[in-house]
C-alpha cells in the first residue's frame, strides 16, 4: 500500500475509533456490569449460555483479571442481547505514531553519519540536518515504510 492510501486508511480508522477514546472497561468487567444492569442473575445468564452459575462467576472473575477469551465474552454478550466490540484504540493518532517513528528512524540514521562527519571536521548545520531528516523521513514513508519498525 502506498503512503497516500495508507494515510487515507489511517484517517478512516482514526475516525471510526475516535468515539472509543473515552471508553474504559468497568473495574468488575463488562459481563458482570451488563448482567447486573439488566437485572439478570448468574443462574439466568448461565442458562442462556448453557453453563452453570458457577461458570458465570468464573467468567466474570476471569474478565476482571484480564484472563478470558473473546469467544467466551462473545457468548456472554449474545446471551444478554449485546454485541462484543473488539478494537485497538491508539493512544495517539495512527498517522502521528507512524510519522514520529519514521522521523526517529531518519534521525538515528543521519546522526550516525553526522557523527562521522564531525570526526572529519565536516559538521552539518542544525537546519541542514533537520532538512535531511525531513527528506529521509518522507523517503522512508513513501518507499520503505516497513523499515521504520526495525530496531
C-alpha positions as CSV (number, residue, x, y, z in Angstrom):
1,X,0.0,0.0,0.0
2,X,1.5,3.4,-0.9
3,X,1.8,6.2,1.6
4,X,-1.1,8.2,0.2
5,X,-3.5,5.3,0.5
6,X,-2.1,4.3,3.9
7,X,-2.8,7.9,5.1
8,X,-6.4,7.7,3.9
9,X,-6.9,4.4,5.6
10,X,-5.4,5.6,8.8
11,X,-7.7,8.6,8.9
12,X,-10.7,6.4,8.3
13,X,-9.7,4.1,11.2
14,X,-9.0,7.1,13.5
15,X,-12.4,8.5,12.7
16,X,-14.1,5.1,13.5
17,X,-12.1,4.7,16.7
18,X,-12.4,8.3,17.9
19,X,-15.7,7.6,19.8
20,X,-13.9,4.9,21.7
21,X,-11.2,7.1,23.1
22,X,-13.0,7.8,26.3
23,X,-14.4,4.3,26.8
24,X,-12.9,2.2,29.5
25,X,-13.8,-1.2,30.9
26,X,-15.6,-1.2,34.3
27,X,-13.5,-2.5,37.2
28,X,-15.7,-5.6,37.5
29,X,-15.8,-6.2,33.7
30,X,-18.5,-5.8,31.1
31,X,-20.2,-9.2,31.7
32,X,-21.0,-8.5,35.3
33,X,-21.8,-4.8,34.7
34,X,-24.3,-5.5,31.9
35,X,-25.7,-8.6,33.7
36,X,-26.4,-6.6,36.9
37,X,-27.7,-3.6,34.9
38,X,-30.3,-5.6,33.1
39,X,-31.3,-7.4,36.3
40,X,-30.1,-10.9,35.4
41,X,-28.6,-13.2,38.0
42,X,-25.7,-15.6,37.3
43,X,-28.1,-18.6,37.1
44,X,-30.2,-16.9,34.4
45,X,-27.1,-15.9,32.4
46,X,-25.7,-19.4,32.8
47,X,-28.9,-20.9,31.4
48,X,-28.7,-18.7,28.4
49,X,-25.0,-19.6,27.9
50,X,-25.6,-23.3,28.7
51,X,-23.2,-23.3,31.6
52,X,-23.6,-23.3,35.4
53,X,-23.9,-20.1,37.5
54,X,-20.5,-21.1,39.0
55,X,-19.1,-20.9,35.5
56,X,-20.6,-17.4,35.0
57,X,-19.0,-16.3,38.3
58,X,-15.6,-17.7,37.0
59,X,-16.1,-15.9,33.6
60,X,-16.8,-12.6,35.4
61,X,-13.7,-13.0,37.6
62,X,-11.5,-14.0,34.7
63,X,-12.7,-11.0,32.7
64,X,-12.0,-8.6,35.6
65,X,-8.5,-10.1,35.8
66,X,-7.9,-10.0,32.0
67,X,-7.8,-13.8,31.7
68,X,-10.8,-14.5,29.4
69,X,-11.2,-15.2,25.7
70,X,-13.0,-13.3,23.1
71,X,-15.1,-16.3,22.3
72,X,-16.3,-16.5,25.9
73,X,-17.1,-12.8,26.0
74,X,-19.0,-13.1,22.7
75,X,-21.2,-15.9,24.0
76,X,-22.0,-13.9,27.2
77,X,-22.7,-10.8,25.1
78,X,-25.1,-12.6,22.8
79,X,-26.9,-14.1,25.8
80,X,-27.5,-10.6,27.1
81,X,-28.5,-9.2,23.6
82,X,-25.2,-7.4,23.2
83,X,-22.6,-7.2,20.6
84,X,-19.0,-7.7,21.5
85,X,-16.7,-5.0,20.1
86,X,-13.0,-5.7,20.0
87,X,-10.7,-2.8,19.0
88,X,-7.2,-1.4,19.4
89,X,-7.6,2.3,20.3
90,X,-4.4,4.2,19.5
91,X,-3.0,6.2,22.4
92,X,-2.1,9.0,19.9
93,X,-3.1,9.3,16.3
94,X,-2.1,6.5,14.0
95,X,-0.5,8.9,11.5
96,X,1.2,10.7,14.3
97,X,2.7,7.4,15.5
98,X,3.8,6.4,12.1
99,X,5.3,9.8,11.2
100,X,7.1,10.1,14.6
101,X,8.6,6.6,14.2
102,X,9.8,7.4,10.7
103,X,11.3,10.7,12.0
104,X,13.1,8.9,14.8
105,X,14.4,6.3,12.3
106,X,15.6,9.0,10.0
107,X,17.3,10.9,12.9
108,X,19.1,7.7,14.0
109,X,20.4,7.1,10.5
110,X,21.5,10.6,10.0
111,X,23.0,11.1,13.4
112,X,25.4,8.1,12.7
113,X,26.5,9.8,9.5
114,X,26.7,13.2,11.2
115,X,28.9,11.8,14.0
116,X,31.4,10.6,11.4
117,X,31.3,14.0,9.7
118,X,32.1,15.8,12.9
119,X,35.0,13.5,13.4
120,X,36.2,14.5,10.0
121,X,35.6,18.2,10.8
122,X,32.7,18.4,8.3
123,X,29.9,19.3,10.7
124,X,26.5,19.9,9.2
125,X,24.3,22.8,10.4
126,X,21.3,22.1,12.6
127,X,19.0,23.4,9.8
128,X,20.6,21.3,7.2
129,X,20.4,18.2,9.5
130,X,16.7,18.9,10.1
131,X,16.0,19.3,6.4
132,X,17.8,16.0,5.7
133,X,15.8,14.3,8.5
134,X,12.5,15.5,6.9
135,X,13.7,14.3,3.4
136,X,14.7,10.9,4.7
137,X,11.5,10.6,6.8
138,X,9.4,11.2,3.6
139,X,11.5,8.8,1.7
140,X,11.0,6.1,4.3
141,X,7.3,6.7,4.4
142,X,6.9,6.6,0.6
143,X,9.3,3.8,-0.3
144,X,10.3,1.7,2.6
145,X,7.7,2.1,5.5
146,X,8.3,-1.4,6.9
147,X,11.9,-0.5,7.7
148,X,10.8,2.1,10.2
149,X,9.7,-0.7,12.6
150,X,13.1,-2.4,12.7
151,X,15.0,-1.8,15.9
